[in-house]
């Protein structure tokens, strides 16, 4: 009987994942989409928006602060824990991964590692943030970059692997209010 209960749990998890990624993610009304994403376990702060076409893994491990904007077709992985601060902008097709495999493992062992993105960060189009990373406040990750590890506050990181190229030079954290010209 326990195998049957276990199988039902796996089926329910798969159905929830499919529902979130292929139904909810394409609902054109943000209010309905937000409500359903919250019911699936994602914590979404006041004033934040997640545009259509985003994909989610481990939704119960995803926490998004206030006034944060996740643009279309991004991938958020909460299996290892994902915390995104306030006023963060994540550009289209960007990916955050919190789980992977141990490269030297003979059994392809699975591992997770949290990702934390502090307030006022900007992730450029198609950038990738890997497990066990921490982006300090006001960090910029350039388009197409792959980042793993710690960043310095106000650092601008580009490349594969991403390296610091300069300071951002931002005085204060901004409040990024939602623009009504986006639907």
C-alpha positions as MATLAB code, in Angstrom:
seq = 'XXXXXXXXXXXXXXXXXXXXXXXXXXXXXXXXXXXXXXXXXXXXXXXXXXXXXXXXXXXXXXXXXXXXXXXXXXXXXXXXXXXXXXXXXXXXXXXXXXXXXXXXXXXXXXXXXXXXXXXXXXXXXXXXXXXXXXXXXXXXXXXXXXXXXXXXXXXXXXXXXXXXXXXXXXXXXXXXXXXXXXX';
ca = [
       0.000    0.000    0.000;
       2.848    2.446    0.754;
       4.134    2.200   -2.832;
       0.694    3.166   -4.077;
       0.587    6.205   -1.765;
       4.077    7.154   -2.917;
       3.048    6.797   -6.569;
       0.005    9.034   -5.987;
       2.255   11.694   -4.458;
       4.533   11.627   -7.496;
       1.551   11.841   -9.839;
       0.085   14.796   -7.918;
       3.453   16.568   -7.999;
       3.789   16.005  -11.751;
       0.264   17.253  -12.404;
       0.869   20.381  -10.293;
       4.097   21.075  -12.193;
       2.368   20.608  -15.559;
      -0.590   22.794  -14.488;
       1.697   25.607  -13.315;
       4.032   25.576  -16.301;
       1.626   24.946  -19.171;
      -1.709   26.343  -17.990;
      -1.228   28.960  -15.248;
       1.888   30.415  -16.859;
      -0.088   31.321  -19.986;
      -3.151   32.879  -18.360;
      -3.188   36.456  -19.705;
      -4.666   38.022  -16.539;
      -1.954   38.707  -13.923;
      -4.410   38.718  -11.010;
      -5.597   35.180  -11.787;
      -2.061   33.970  -12.577;
      -0.711   35.409   -9.279;
      -3.499   33.780   -7.251;
      -2.891   30.361   -8.811;
       0.910   30.637   -8.451;
       0.446   31.475   -4.765;
      -1.856   28.455   -4.376;
       0.934   26.324   -5.863;
       3.265   27.574   -3.103;
       5.187   30.548   -4.523;
       5.477   33.536   -2.151;
       4.999   36.744   -4.198;
       5.385   40.178   -2.595;
       3.190   43.221   -3.102;
       3.630   44.973   -6.439;
       5.657   42.142   -8.009;
       4.835   40.733  -11.449;
       5.684   37.516  -13.237;
       4.999   37.760  -16.950;
       3.607   34.975  -19.105;
       5.546   31.910  -20.165;
       7.708   31.476  -17.059;
       8.560   27.972  -15.840;
       8.836   26.855  -12.213;
      10.376   23.921  -10.349;
       9.935   23.441   -6.606;
       7.440   26.304   -6.206;
       7.272   25.997   -2.404;
      10.945   27.044   -2.228;
      10.467   30.299   -4.209;
      10.129   33.624   -2.374;
       9.881   36.891   -4.307;
      10.014   40.300   -2.623;
       8.062   43.466   -3.397;
       8.061   45.363   -6.709;
      10.115   42.672   -8.418;
       9.622   41.983  -12.120;
      10.192   38.582  -13.669;
       9.935   39.000  -17.432;
       8.535   36.452  -19.856;
       9.944   32.960  -20.354;
      12.206   32.942  -17.291;
      12.922   29.740  -15.369;
      12.798   29.794  -11.546;
      13.983   26.731   -9.607;
      13.097   26.600   -5.914;
      14.144   23.005   -5.174;
      17.194   24.199   -3.219;
      15.611   27.447   -2.040;
      15.319   30.670   -4.043;
      14.966   34.085   -2.454;
      14.614   37.153   -4.659;
      14.612   40.539   -2.920;
      12.689   43.752   -3.542;
      12.931   45.794   -6.750;
      14.770   43.096   -8.711;
      14.473   42.982  -12.499;
      14.927   39.664  -14.264;
      15.068   40.010  -18.044;
      13.501   37.624  -20.568;
      14.692   34.015  -20.829;
      16.894   34.188  -17.720;
      17.382   31.049  -15.637;
      17.987   30.460  -11.925;
      18.972   26.897  -11.004;
      19.159   25.642   -7.387;
      19.698   21.920   -8.008;
      22.217   19.918   -9.968;
      24.323   16.759   -9.801;
      27.733   16.044   -8.300;
      30.107   15.846  -11.264;
      32.513   13.348   -9.664;
      29.775   11.116   -8.273;
      29.726    7.581   -9.613;
      25.965    7.432   -9.002;
      25.250   10.917  -10.438;
      24.299   12.146   -6.948;
      21.730   14.937   -6.719;
      22.493   18.107   -4.771;
      20.765   21.383   -4.034;
      22.089   24.793   -3.094;
      20.141   27.941   -2.327;
      20.281   31.087   -4.443;
      19.743   34.481   -2.843;
      19.336   37.648   -4.868;
      19.285   40.788   -2.752;
      17.359   43.984   -3.534;
      17.826   46.202   -6.592;
      19.637   43.605   -8.720;
      19.275   43.427  -12.482;
      19.646   40.157  -14.386;
      20.217   40.648  -18.112;
      18.516   38.672  -20.869;
      19.389   34.962  -20.998;
      21.717   35.050  -18.007;
      22.073   31.927  -15.857;
      22.494   31.938  -12.068;
      23.673   28.584  -10.718;
      23.082   26.880   -7.369;
      24.916   28.113   -4.276;
      25.052   31.709   -5.492;
      24.491   34.949   -3.612;
      24.009   38.242   -5.441;
      24.698   41.212   -3.177;
      22.489   44.297   -3.293;
      22.504   46.296   -6.576;
      24.422   43.638   -8.551;
      24.073   43.540  -12.346;
      24.576   40.294  -14.291;
      25.028   40.998  -18.000;
      23.043   39.419  -20.800;
      24.133   35.875  -21.607;
      26.395   35.577  -18.554;
      26.699   32.494  -16.344;
      27.265   33.255  -12.667;
      28.064   30.958   -9.761;
      29.185   32.130   -6.339;
      29.240   35.414   -4.452;
      29.093   38.908   -5.894;
      30.123   42.242   -4.431;
      27.535   44.952   -3.791;
      27.142   47.226   -6.861;
      29.267   44.885   -8.999;
      28.627   44.463  -12.733;
      29.371   40.882  -13.822;
      29.626   39.667  -17.419;
      30.888   36.663  -19.337;
      31.060   32.888  -19.067;
      31.961   32.435  -16.307;
      30.807   35.855  -15.119;
      33.547   38.130  -13.773;
      33.294   41.583  -12.229;
      34.120   44.275  -14.794;
      33.144   47.450  -12.943;
      30.969   49.004  -10.243;
      27.385   49.944  -10.981;
      27.587   53.321   -9.258;
      23.971   53.390   -8.079;
      23.460   55.695   -5.084;
      20.229   54.395   -3.630;
      17.988   51.429   -4.123;
      15.141   52.388   -6.398;
      11.479   51.445   -6.082;
      10.545   49.884   -9.388;
       6.828   50.415   -9.779;
       4.931   48.414  -12.361;
       4.451   50.195  -15.682;
       0.873   49.965  -16.925;
       1.942   49.743  -20.559;
       2.878   46.091  -19.958;
       0.020   43.622  -19.874;
];
